[in-house]
Amino acid sequence: MKHWAWTACVAVGAGLVASVPALGAEGTASTAKPASSRIVVDIKPDRIVLMDVALAGNRLVAVGERGFALVSDDEGKTWRAHGTPVDRTLTGVAFKDDKIGVAVGHGGTVIRTEDGGERWTHVPLEEAGPDSLLGVTWLGDDHFVAYGAFGLYFDSTDAGRNWQRRMVLNEEFDRHISQVVVVGSSLVLVAESGTLLRSDDGGSTWTEIVSPYQGSYFGAVLTKSGALLVFGMRGNVYRTTDLGTTWTKIPLDTTVSLMSGKQLSNGTLLLVGNSGLLADSQDDGQTLKLHWSPQRKGFSSFAQVGNQVTLVGETGVTAFDPAWLTDSEQAAR
């Protein structure tokens, strides 16, 4: 019988105390109220859908449905939830340092924090219209980029205070952008319909990378050696060591979609996805070993503090000990 090193993250007491935006006259969240105008409710961190998690120094900050931001200062053991000035689902979050961060979401939502996720300010983004932003990446210094549905791509060089719409590839580009990653001095963009793009000037101009796959990509991860893995629908994973000139397909015995990937401090490359999928590599992404969580619920992202990995997704936050990956491989031999 396998030993699963999984624990649901729950707060001490009956629930998780959270602050949410004040309710307007018709019972809807009002974005016009100041951040201090809030009511208090209980939210349990394993009873909320979360879309992304990032590090603000050693603090974990997770974002998800109804505009909530959850923070943890003890490696994910306990959590505090904060309402933000928006009530739309937040899909991505990134931090410059332990204080300054940006989160994005549905309906062209952009919010920013200067205190590590305790309080948030709404940044109107009229050019996005009703379309969703799906992710945000910190590029260094005060430079953030936010991206999403129908080719939305915005650039900020003042830590998220102001944003400019940028054209991606050409005026007809309308692919849903899943992620932008830094690869050396270049950027690589992954999107639906097998779209892979490269920029060597910080995102001002883009060129196409010939894709080995015509389905949608949902993420990419740079390994410590400089190799790049891109992944997405139906368990497809591809690896390149030359920024997309050549590709190698990495076999993975599943048709479940992969959503996020990072390299852990011990060198393990970890990918996560729908239905509780985890795949790890101990050889810089050249091979992958498939695992499944007991609950079989989807994971959208994860972050590591110390030796603890915190996964977020359909069941909120879940603590995972990455030592289980190597222990299970030893037991199988």
C-alpha positions as CSV (number, residue, x, y, z in Angstrom):
1,M,0.0,0.0,0.0
2,K,1.4,3.4,-1.0
3,H,2.0,6.1,1.5
4,W,0.6,9.4,0.4
5,A,2.2,12.4,2.0
6,W,-0.8,14.7,1.6
7,T,-2.7,16.8,4.1
8,A,-5.5,19.2,3.6
9,C,-4.6,22.7,4.8
10,V,-7.0,23.9,7.4
11,A,-7.0,26.8,9.8
12,V,-7.2,26.5,13.5
13,G,-10.7,26.7,14.9
14,A,-14.1,26.6,13.1
15,G,-13.0,28.3,9.9
16,L,-10.8,30.8,8.2
17,V,-11.5,34.4,9.0
18,A,-11.7,36.5,5.8
19,S,-12.3,40.0,4.9
20,V,-14.5,40.7,1.8
21,P,-15.6,43.8,0.0
22,A,-18.5,45.7,1.5
23,L,-21.8,44.9,-0.1
24,G,-23.6,47.6,-2.2
25,A,-27.2,48.5,-1.9
26,E,-28.3,45.6,-4.1
27,G,-26.1,43.0,-2.3
28,T,-23.3,42.9,-4.9
29,A,-19.6,43.6,-4.2
30,S,-18.8,47.2,-4.7
31,T,-15.5,48.2,-6.2
32,A,-16.0,51.8,-5.2
33,K,-15.6,51.2,-1.5
34,P,-12.2,51.7,0.1
35,A,-10.2,48.7,1.1
36,S,-11.0,49.2,4.8
37,S,-14.8,49.0,4.2
38,R,-15.3,45.2,4.7
39,I,-17.4,42.6,6.4
40,V,-16.0,39.4,7.9
41,V,-16.9,35.9,6.9
42,D,-15.5,32.4,7.4
43,I,-13.8,30.7,4.5
44,K,-12.1,27.3,4.7
45,P,-9.0,27.0,2.6
46,D,-10.0,23.5,1.4
47,R,-13.5,24.8,0.3
48,I,-12.5,27.4,-2.2
49,V,-11.3,27.1,-5.8
50,L,-7.9,28.6,-6.2
51,M,-6.2,29.3,-9.5
52,D,-2.6,30.4,-8.7
53,V,-0.1,30.7,-5.9
54,A,3.1,32.7,-5.6
55,L,5.8,33.6,-3.1
56,A,6.1,37.1,-1.6
57,G,9.4,36.5,0.2
58,N,8.6,33.5,2.4
59,R,4.9,34.2,2.4
60,L,2.5,32.2,0.2
61,V,-0.2,34.2,-1.6
62,A,-3.0,32.3,-3.4
63,V,-5.8,33.7,-5.5
64,G,-9.0,32.3,-6.8
65,E,-12.8,32.5,-7.0
66,R,-14.8,35.6,-6.0
67,G,-11.7,37.8,-5.8
68,F,-10.3,36.2,-2.7
69,A,-6.6,36.3,-1.8
70,L,-5.3,33.8,0.8
71,V,-2.0,34.3,2.6
72,S,0.1,32.0,4.8
73,D,3.2,32.8,6.8
74,D,3.9,29.3,8.1
75,E,4.7,27.4,4.9
76,G,1.0,26.7,4.2
77,K,-0.1,25.3,7.6
78,T,-2.6,28.0,8.3
79,W,-4.2,30.7,6.1
80,R,-5.8,34.1,6.3
81,A,-8.2,35.2,3.5
82,H,-8.6,38.7,2.3
83,G,-11.3,40.1,0.1
84,T,-10.1,42.5,-2.6
85,P,-11.8,45.4,-4.4
86,V,-13.1,42.9,-7.0
87,D,-15.4,39.9,-6.9
88,R,-14.3,38.3,-10.2
89,T,-12.3,35.1,-10.3
90,L,-8.6,35.8,-10.0
91,T,-6.5,33.6,-12.3
92,G,-2.9,34.6,-11.8
93,V,-0.6,36.3,-9.3
94,A,3.1,37.3,-9.4
95,F,5.4,39.2,-7.0
96,K,8.4,41.4,-7.5
97,D,9.5,41.0,-3.9
98,D,8.0,40.3,-0.5
99,K,5.7,43.4,-0.8
100,I,4.8,44.3,-4.3
101,G,2.6,42.0,-6.4
102,V,0.0,41.9,-9.1
103,A,-3.0,39.6,-9.6
104,V,-5.2,39.4,-12.6
105,G,-8.5,37.7,-13.5
106,H,-11.8,37.6,-15.3
107,G,-13.3,40.7,-16.9
108,G,-9.9,42.3,-17.5
109,T,-9.3,42.5,-13.7
110,V,-6.0,43.8,-12.4
111,I,-5.3,44.4,-8.7
112,R,-2.0,45.2,-7.0
113,T,-0.6,45.1,-3.5
114,E,2.3,46.8,-1.7
115,D,2.1,44.9,1.6
116,G,2.5,41.3,0.5
117,G,-1.2,40.6,-0.1
118,E,-2.8,42.1,2.9
119,R,-4.5,44.9,1.1
120,W,-5.2,45.3,-2.7
121,T,-6.0,48.2,-5.0
122,H,-8.0,47.9,-8.2
123,V,-6.3,49.1,-11.4
124,P,-8.9,49.7,-14.1
125,L,-8.0,48.3,-17.5
126,E,-10.6,49.5,-19.9
127,E,-8.9,48.2,-23.0
128,A,-9.4,44.6,-21.8
129,G,-13.2,45.0,-22.0
130,P,-15.1,42.0,-20.7
131,D,-12.4,39.5,-21.7
132,S,-10.4,37.5,-19.1
133,L,-6.8,37.8,-18.2
134,L,-5.3,34.4,-17.6
135,G,-1.9,35.1,-16.1
136,V,0.8,37.6,-15.0
137,T,4.6,37.3,-15.1
138,W,7.2,39.4,-13.4
139,L,10.0,40.1,-15.8
140,G,12.4,41.9,-13.4
141,D,12.7,45.4,-11.9
142,D,9.2,47.0,-12.0
143,H,8.3,45.1,-15.2
144,F,5.2,43.0,-15.3
145,V,3.2,41.6,-18.2
146,A,-0.4,40.4,-18.1
147,Y,-2.1,38.3,-20.8
148,G,-5.1,36.2,-21.6
149,A,-8.1,35.6,-23.8
150,F,-8.2,36.6,-27.5
151,G,-4.6,37.8,-27.6
152,L,-4.8,40.2,-24.7
153,Y,-1.3,41.4,-23.7
154,F,-0.5,44.3,-21.4
155,D,2.8,45.7,-20.2
156,S,3.6,47.6,-17.0
157,T,7.0,49.1,-16.2
158,D,5.9,50.8,-13.0
159,A,5.1,47.7,-10.9
160,G,1.5,47.4,-12.1
161,R,0.3,51.0,-11.5
162,N,-0.2,51.7,-15.2
163,W,-0.6,49.3,-18.2
164,Q,-0.2,49.6,-22.0
165,R,-1.8,47.3,-24.5
166,R,0.7,45.6,-26.8
167,M,0.2,43.9,-30.1
168,V,1.3,40.2,-30.2
169,L,2.6,39.1,-33.6
170,N,0.1,41.0,-35.7
171,E,-3.3,42.7,-35.4
172,E,-5.2,39.5,-36.2
173,F,-3.6,37.5,-33.4
174,D,-6.5,36.3,-31.2
175,R,-5.2,33.2,-29.4
176,H,-5.8,32.6,-25.7
177,I,-2.4,33.2,-24.1
178,S,-1.7,30.8,-21.2
179,Q,1.8,31.8,-20.0
180,V,4.8,33.9,-20.7
181,V,8.1,32.6,-19.3
182,V,11.6,34.1,-19.2
183,V,14.2,32.1,-21.0
184,G,17.6,33.8,-20.6
185,S,17.3,37.1,-22.4
186,S,14.2,36.0,-24.3
187,L,10.5,35.5,-23.6
188,V,8.5,32.5,-24.7
189,L,4.8,32.7,-25.0
190,V,2.6,29.6,-25.1
191,A,-1.1,29.7,-26.2
192,E,-3.9,27.7,-27.7
193,S,-3.9,26.0,-31.1
194,G,-0.2,25.0,-30.8
195,T,0.9,28.6,-30.6
196,L,4.5,29.2,-29.5
197,L,6.1,32.7,-29.9
198,R,9.5,34.2,-29.0
199,S,10.5,37.7,-28.1
200,D,14.1,39.0,-27.8
201,D,13.2,42.5,-26.9
202,G,11.1,42.2,-23.8
203,G,7.8,41.6,-25.6
204,S,7.8,44.5,-28.0
205,T,8.0,42.2,-31.0
206,W,7.3,38.5,-31.5
207,T,8.3,35.7,-33.9
208,E,6.7,32.3,-34.3
209,I,8.3,29.2,-33.1
210,V,7.5,26.1,-35.2
211,S,5.3,24.0,-32.9
212,P,5.6,20.2,-32.6
213,Y,1.9,20.0,-31.6
214,Q,-1.2,21.7,-32.8
215,G,-3.3,21.4,-29.6
216,S,-3.4,24.0,-26.8
217,Y,-0.5,24.7,-24.5
218,F,-1.3,25.6,-20.9
219,G,2.2,26.1,-19.5
220,A,6.0,26.1,-19.8
221,V,8.9,25.6,-17.4
222,L,12.6,26.4,-17.7
223,T,14.9,23.8,-16.1
224,K,18.1,24.6,-14.2
225,S,20.1,23.4,-17.2
226,G,18.3,25.9,-19.5
227,A,16.0,23.3,-21.3
228,L,12.4,24.4,-21.8
229,L,9.4,22.1,-21.4
230,V,6.0,23.1,-22.9
231,F,2.9,21.2,-22.0
232,G,-0.9,21.2,-22.2
233,M,-3.8,19.2,-23.5
234,R,-4.1,15.4,-23.4
235,G,-0.8,14.9,-21.5
236,N,1.4,16.4,-24.2
237,V,4.9,17.5,-23.1
238,Y,7.7,18.6,-25.4
239,R,11.3,19.6,-24.6
240,T,13.8,21.8,-26.3
241,T,17.4,22.8,-25.6
242,D,17.7,25.3,-28.4
243,L,14.7,27.6,-27.9
244,G,12.4,25.7,-30.2
245,T,14.7,24.9,-33.2
246,T,14.3,21.2,-32.3
247,W,11.8,19.4,-30.0
248,T,11.6,16.0,-28.3
249,K,8.3,14.6,-27.2
250,I,8.4,13.4,-23.6
251,P,6.2,10.3,-23.2
252,L,3.6,10.5,-20.4
253,D,0.9,7.7,-20.2
254,T,-2.2,9.9,-19.8
255,T,-4.6,12.0,-21.8
256,V,-5.2,14.3,-18.8
257,S,-4.2,18.0,-19.3
258,L,-1.2,19.5,-17.6
259,M,-1.6,23.0,-16.2
260,S,1.6,24.1,-14.3
261,G,5.2,23.2,-13.8
262,K,8.2,24.3,-11.7
263,Q,11.6,23.0,-10.6
264,L,11.8,22.3,-6.9
265,S,14.8,23.2,-4.7
266,N,16.0,19.5,-4.6
267,G,16.2,19.5,-8.4
268,T,13.0,17.6,-9.0
269,L,11.0,19.0,-12.0
270,L,7.3,18.8,-11.1
271,L,4.3,19.2,-13.4
272,V,0.6,19.2,-12.1
273,G,-2.7,19.0,-13.9
274,N,-6.3,18.0,-13.9
275,S,-7.8,15.0,-12.0
276,G,-5.0,15.1,-9.5
277,L,-2.2,14.5,-12.0
278,L,1.4,14.9,-10.9
279,A,4.5,14.1,-13.0
280,D,8.0,14.4,-11.8
281,S,11.4,14.3,-13.5
282,Q,14.8,13.6,-11.9
283,D,16.8,14.1,-15.1
284,D,16.0,17.6,-16.2
285,G,12.8,16.8,-18.0
286,Q,14.2,14.1,-20.2
287,T,11.8,11.5,-18.7
288,L,8.6,11.9,-16.6
289,K,7.1,9.6,-14.0
290,L,3.3,9.8,-13.5
291,H,1.5,10.0,-10.2
292,W,-2.1,10.7,-9.0
293,S,-3.4,12.3,-5.8
294,P,-5.9,10.3,-3.8
295,Q,-8.7,12.8,-4.3
296,R,-8.3,13.0,-8.0
297,K,-9.1,16.7,-8.0
298,G,-7.4,19.1,-10.4
299,F,-4.4,21.2,-9.5
300,S,-3.8,24.5,-11.2
301,S,-0.5,25.7,-9.7
302,F,1.9,25.2,-6.8
303,A,4.7,26.9,-4.9
304,Q,7.5,25.8,-2.5
305,V,8.6,27.2,0.8
306,G,11.4,25.3,2.6
307,N,10.8,21.6,2.0
308,Q,7.0,22.0,1.8
309,V,5.1,22.2,-1.5
310,T,1.6,23.9,-1.5
311,L,-0.7,22.8,-4.4
312,V,-3.7,24.9,-5.3
313,G,-6.8,24.0,-7.4
314,E,-10.3,22.6,-7.1
315,T,-10.0,21.7,-3.4
316,G,-8.2,24.9,-2.3
317,V,-4.8,24.4,-0.8
318,T,-3.2,21.0,-0.3
319,A,0.1,20.4,1.4
320,F,2.5,17.9,-0.3
321,D,5.8,16.5,0.8
322,P,7.9,16.1,-2.4
323,A,10.0,13.4,-0.6
324,W,7.1,11.1,-1.4
325,L,8.1,11.2,-5.1
326,T,11.5,9.7,-4.5
327,D,10.3,7.4,-1.7
328,S,7.6,5.9,-3.9
329,E,10.1,5.3,-6.7
330,Q,12.5,3.5,-4.3
331,A,9.6,1.4,-3.0
332,A,8.7,0.4,-6.5
333,R,12.1,-1.0,-7.2
